Amino acid sequence: MKRIVFLLSLLSIITSCGNNQLKEKTAADKIKDAGTINQVVGIGKIEPESDIVQLSSPVNGIVQKILKKENDSVSKGTPILELDHQLEDGKVKQLATEVNTQAYQIRVDEASVGEYEAKYNNAVLELQRLQRLLAKGAETQQVVDDANTAVKSFQSNLKRLQAGVTVSKSKLEQTKAALHVAEIERDQKIIRSPVNGKLLELSTLIGSSIDTRQSFAQISPMG
């Protein structure tokens, strides 16, 4: 009798353990199924491969034209906006006119030099002819002296004209240098993209004032 009771108790314990393991397995499966990840959602930021370029102006000025807008693609050297450059345009035009005038004056002075060189050479030949006649007694000393004076006069004027051409050429080079500086000053009023990329932000308007201490645009370099 005791043996039968023992067997029944053992059977009951085994059945109970099996049911508990089954329940635990079912619960684990439910947790596993509930924990399956199909999609991850989070907050992030896209950063360019290179640093964002903060664009500023090398000079102060008033915005006259805006040539690009946000999200536009830009190439290196592409104008983005223009500051007012009427004064710089006037200087460039004035200096360009002076360059042309001085170049023309140099051509005129060189023509005068050529003319006096011909006169000087003729005067030298004439003096030499008169000196030969004087040696033969066929000409007077006074005539020879007058011819010699004429040669010296032509020579002096020729040197003066040649010096004038040299000075004119020097002034022309100075004016060309001033013109180059004026063109640089004008070009500084045209703000260009320093890189290939995309214009992310443009925080200015036509008529707004821009100075060298403020950034008015952001460019994302290509990449």
Sequence and secondary structure as in RCSB ss.txt:
>XXXX:A:sequence
MKRIVFLLSLLSIITSCGNNQLKEKTAADKIKDAGTINQVVGIGKIEPESDIVQLSSPVNGIVQKILKKENDSVS
KGTPILELDHQLEDGKVKQLATEVNTQAYQIRVDEASVGEYEAKYNNAVLELQRLQRLLAKGAETQQVVDDANTA
VKSFQSNLKRLQAGVTVSKSKLEQTKAALHVAEIERDQKIIRSPVNGKLLELSTLIGSSIDTRQSFAQISPMG
>XXXX:A:secstr
 HHHHHHHHHHHHHHHHHHHHHHHHHHHHHHHHHT             SS  EEEE SS EEEEEE   TT EE 
TT EEEEE  HHHHHHHHHHHHHHHHHHHHHHHHHHHHHHHHHHHHHHHHHHHHHHHHHHTTSS HHHHHHHHHH
HHHHHHHHHHHHHHHHHHHHHHHHHHHHHHHHHHHHHTTEEE SSSEEEEEE   TT EE TT EEEEEEE  
